[in-house]
Amino acid sequence: MRKFLSIMLTLALVLSLGMSVASAEGYSGDVKIWVADNMVELTKAKAEEFKAAHPEYKDMNVLVEAVGEGDSASNMITDVEGGADIYGFAQDQLARLVAAGALVELSDENAAIVKEENDGGSVAAVTLGEKLYAYPMTSDNGYFMYYDKSVITDPSTLEGVLKQAEEAGKKVYFEINSGWYQTAFFFGTGAFVTYDVDDEGNLVKCNINYASPEGLDAIKGMIALAKSPAFVNGSSASNASDYAAIVDGTWDAQPVKDALGDNYAAAKLPTFTVGEKTYQLSGFGGFKMLGVKPQVDEAKLAACDALALFLTSYDVQAARFEQFGWGPSNLKAQQLDAVKEDIALSALAAQLNFSIGQGQYPNDYWSTATGLGDDIIAGKLDDMTDEQLMERLTAFQDILISLVK
C-alpha cells in the first residue's frame, strides 16, 4: 500500500509540473543524483562520459548534489517524490527503502550483469527476498585493526596486542559500547542476532541466541578487554592518540597513516581466548550501493537504470578507488595491483572472510547495545558469576526480541 501511494503521489507531482521530454531515442529531461560530497565532481564527469557514449541521452540534464549515504536514505524515506532519482546509501537501509517505495527492482538484464560483475557479499547486500533492488558500488564498509608495527610485532591475538601495548605504555582502541563493533565478540563465538524482514522490508522476527554459552564467552571477552590498562573505548582515529592499535575502517586510513608514518600497518581482527577456547573476532561487514527510485515515465526509468549501472561499472569503481580509496565490489577492479597492494583494503578483505553482512536492525537495537557496553566499561559486570552474567544476557536478549512490534 505504501509503495502504491508513493507511486501515485509521484504521478500527481509529475502531472502538476509537466512531463519531461522523452522520445524513442532516449530521454532529455532532468535526472537528480545524490552522492557523498567528495564524489560530486567525479560523478558529474562520469555522467558526461556516459552521455557522450550514449547519444540517445546527450540532452539529458544530470544534476549531482552532495547528500551523503547517512542522510540520503532518511531523506528518501521522508519524501520519495522530492528525493533524488539515483542515490547512494549503505546496505543496512535497503529494507527500509524498499518498504517506503523508494527503490525500484532491477530488470532481469541488469540483475544478471550485477551478479556476474560483483562479489557475492555485495550482491547479497542488494538482494531482498529473491529480488535485486540496487547496484553495488563498494565492498569496503567493515572494520579491522590498524597497528603500529614498531610496537605490535605480532597482531594475531588480542591478548598479545594488549600485552605489547601495555609494555610500551600505549593504547588499544576498541568501541565495545557500539552495537556495530560489539558484534565482533558475539559473532566471533557463534552467537547471533538478526532480524527477518518481509518482502516489503518490515521487521517481522528477531533471531538471537545471546543468552547462551556462546554469548557468555563473548561478554567475558569484552570484560577482559575493558580491564586492560591499555584499553580505550573508541573507534575514531582522528580523535585517538598514543595508540598501538585501533579497530577502525578504511575511512580512517589517512589519519592513521599520518599518526603512524613508516610504522603504519593493518591486519584482520585478532583472535581472543576465553578459558580453553580461542575465537576469531568477527563483526559486521557492509557495502555502499546506488539505488533508483520508481518513475512514472518509463523513458526516464530506463535512463536512470542505465546511468546507475554505468556509475557502478568497472571503470567508475576503479576511478573511485584511484581518487578516493573506495574499495570496489567489482571483481575485475578488485584485481587491480593497486587495490591488492592497499594495506587497509587488504586487511578488510581478510576480515570480511569472518564478517557477517549487516541487515536491517531496529533503531533501539543500537541504544540497547550501547547500554550493555557502558556497563562493561564501567566495571559493573566484573565480579558477576556466570549465572549472573547469563541473567544479564537474558535481559538484553529479551529487549532485542521485544523490538519487533
N, C-alpha and C positions, 0 to 999 in steps of 0.2 A: 504493500500500500504506500509506504513512504517513497519507494522508488517511482511508483506511478505518479504520485503527486509532484515529485521533483521534476519529472519529465513534462508534466502538464504546465507547471509554472514556467519552465524553460520555454515552452511553446508560446505561452502568453507574452513573455518578455520579448521573444523574437518578433512576434507579430506586432507588438507595440512599437518596436524600434525600427522595423523594416528589415526584411531578409537581406543578408549579404549576397553579393553577386556570385553565382555559381554557374558553371557551364559544363558541357560534356567533356571539355578539355581539362577540367580541374576545378580549382577554387580560387577566388580572388578577393575574399574578404579578410577580416582580422582573425588572427589566432593568438591568444594570450598565453604566455608560458611563465610559470613561477619556478625559479631555481634559487639556490643559495647565492648570496651576494658575490662571492668570488667566482661564480660560474656564469655571471651575466654576460660578460664580453665574449667569452668562449662560445656560449650558446648562441649569441647573436651571429658570430662569424660562421658557425657551423650551419645555422639556419639558412644563411645566404648561400653557402655551398650547396645545401640541399635544393634550394630554389634554382640555382644555376644548372644543377644536374637534372632537374625535372622541369622542363619548360611549361608544363601544364600548371605549375604553381608559381610561375615567375611573378605574377601580380599579387600573390598572397602577401598580406602585411603581417609580419610576425612581431609581436610586442613582447619583449622579455623583461620581466620585473623581478626584483630581489625580494623573495619571500622564502625563507629557509624551511628545511624539512620539518623542523619543530613546530612551525606556525601554519604551514600550508594545509595540513590535514584538518586542524581545528577550524581554520577559516573556511575550508571547503564544506565541512560538515555543517557549519553555521549558515552558510549561504552558497549553495551549489550554483545557482544561476549567476551570482555576482563573482564567482571564483574564476580561476584560470581554466583554460581548455586543456592544457597539459601542465602537469605539476610534479615536482619531486616530493617524495615522502619516504619515511622509514617503514620497514617491514611490519612493525607492531601495530601500525594504523590501518592495515589492509581491511580487516573485517569491519571496522567502524565505517570506513569509507564506502564499502560495498553496501552496508546497511543503510547508509544515508543516500544512496543512489548517486554517488559522486564518481563512480568508476564504471566504465563500460567493459564488457567481456571482450577479450581479444578474438579476432577472427581465427578460424581454423588454420589459415595460411600463416598468419603472424605468430600464432601459438607454436606452430611447428618450427618456425625459424628460431624463436626464443629458446625452445627446448634443445635444438641442435647446437646453438652457438654459445650457451651459457652453462656454468657449472650447476650441478644438481641442487646445491643448497639454495642458490638464488632462484632457480626455477620453482622449488618448493615454496619459497618465500612469497612468490606472486600468485600462488595457487590457493584457492578456497574451494573445498569440495573437489570437483573434477575440473574446474574451470580456471583459466588464467585471466587475471584482471589488471596486470601491469607489465611493464617492460623492465627487466633487471638493469641496473646502472652501475652498481658496485658490489663487491664482495669483501668489504673491509670494516664492517661495524662489529667489532668484538674487542676483547681485551686479552692482554698477555703481560709479560713482565719485562720492563726496561731495567737495566742494571749497570752499575759502574764496574767494569771488568778489572780495575785495579784493586777493588775491594772484594768483589764476588768472583772467585775463581771457579766455583762450581755452583751453577744456578739450578741444579736438578732437584733439590729438596728444600721445602720451606724451612725445616729445622736448620739445615745448613746455611741457608741465606740469612736467617735471623742471627745465628751464631757469628757468622762472619761480619755482619753489620754491627752487632754488639761489641765485638772485639775492636772494631775500627771506630767506635763511637758515632756511627752513622745511623740513619733511619730507614725503615721499610714502610712504605705507604700502601695501604690496602683498605678500601672503603667498605667495611663489613656492615655498616648500617644502611647500605643501599640494597634495595631488592634486586638490582641488576647484578652487582658484584657478589652479593651474598650467595647467589646460586652456585658460585664456584665450588663451595664446600658441599652444599646439599646435593647438587647434581653429581659431584665427584664421587660421593659414596654410594650413589644409586638411588637416592631419594629424588622425588619429583613433585612438581606442581605445574599442572597445565589446565587450561580451560577450553572446553569444547564450545564450538560456535555452530549455529545452524547456517543454512545457505544464505541467509540474509545478514549474517555477521553478528547475530545476537548471542551473548553468552548463555549457555544452557546447562553446563555441568562443570564442576571442579574435580579434577583428578589429582589426588595428593596422597603421599604416604610419609609425611614428615614425622608423624608420631610413630616411629619405627626404630629398629636397631640402626638402620642407615642414617636416619635423621639424628639419632643420638650421637653417633660418631661425628657427624657434620658439626653439630653445635659444640662438641668437645674440641674439635679442631679450631673453631673460631675463638673459643675461650682461651686455648693455649696461645694462639697468636696474640690476642689482646693483652696477655700477661707479659709479653716480651718488652723489655725496656726500649727496644728498637722500634716497636710498633707505633705508627701514626695512622689514624683513620683519615683517609683521603685518597683522591684519585686524580687530582689536577696538577700536572707537572708545573704549570705556571705559578701555582700557589705553594709548591713544595720547596723545601730547602734541605741541604745537608743530607741527601739521601743516597743510600747504596743501591736501593731498588724501589720501584714503584709499579703497581699494577694499573695499567692505563691503556689507551688505544692509539691508533695511528694518527688521530687528530692532534696529538700532543708530541709527535715525533720531533718537531723543530725545537720546542723549548727543552726537551730532554737532551738533544744534540748540543744546544747552547750551554747547558749546565755541565754536561759530562765531557764534551770535547772529544779528544782521542780515546777516552775510556768508554765511549758510547757503545752499548751492546743491548741485545734483546733476545728473548727466548720464550718458548711456550711457558705456561704457568708450571711451577714445580709440583712435586708430589707432597703429600703430608701424611703423617703416621699417627694413628690412634691405637694404643695398645699394641697388638701384634699385626695390625692391618695397615697397609700402605695404599693410599688412594691418589689418583691423578686429579688435580684440581680441574674443574670443568667450567661451566657457566654458560651464559648466553652468547650466541653469535647473531649477527644481523646484517641487513642489506639495505641499500638505498635503491629506489626504483622511480620510474616515471609512469604516471597514470594519465588516462584520457577520460574526461567526463562525457556522459551521454550527450548527444547532439540531435536536434530536430532535423537539421539539414544534413542529409546523407553525404553530400559532396564535402561538407566541412568535416564530418566524421572521418571520411576516407583520408582527407588531407592531414588531420591530426594524428591518425594512426600511422600513416606513412612517415610523418615527421618524427613522431616518438620512437618508431623503430630505428630510424636513421640516427637519432640522438643517443641511442644506446648501442650502436653498432661498434664493431672493432675499431674503426678509425677514430671515433669520438671518445670511446673509452680509453684508447691509447693516448689521445691528446690530454684527457683529464689527468691521467697518471703523470705524463711528462711535465705538465704545467703545474699541477697541484698535489700530486702524490696520491690521488684517489685510487684505491685498489680495484682492478677490473673484475667483473664477473664473467666477461667474455673469455672463452677458453683459449682462443688464439692470442689475445692480449696478455693473458697470464703467462704465456711462454716467452714474452719479450725478455731479453737478457737483463735489462734494467729493472724489470719487475722482480725477476728471480733474485737479483742481487740486492734488492732493497731490504735492509736489516729489519725494519719494523714489519713490513708486509710478509717477509719470510717467517718471522715469529708468529704472526697472526695466522698464516696458513697452517703452520704446525699446530697451533692451538685449536683451530676450527675442526681438526680431526677429533677433538674431545669435547666440543661445544654442542649445544642444542639451540636450534633456531628459535628465536623469540616469537611467540604467537601473541594473541590478544589477552591482556590481563586487565581486570577492573582497576579503576583509579585507586581504590582503597587498598589494593594489594601492596602498593609501594609504601604507603604510610604505615601499614601494619608491619611490614618488613623492617622499616626504619626503627620502630619501637623495639623489636626484638634485638636488633643490632646495638641500639643505645644501651639496653640493659646489659649486654655482654661487655661493652666498652666500659661501662660504669662499675663492672665487677660484681653486679648483683647476682650472677649465676655461679660465681667462682666456687662457693662452698656447698653447692647443691649436690645431693645424691643423685644416682641415676634415676631413681623413681621420681624425684622432684623435677629433674630435667625433662623427663618424659611427660610429666603433668604440664610443664610449660610448653612443650612442643604440641601436646594435645590441644591446649587452649589456643595456641597460634593456628594450628590446623583447622580447628572449628571455626575460627573467624574467617579464614580464607574460603572455607566451604560456604559460609553464610553470605558471601559477597555476590553469589549468583541469586538474583532476585526471582 
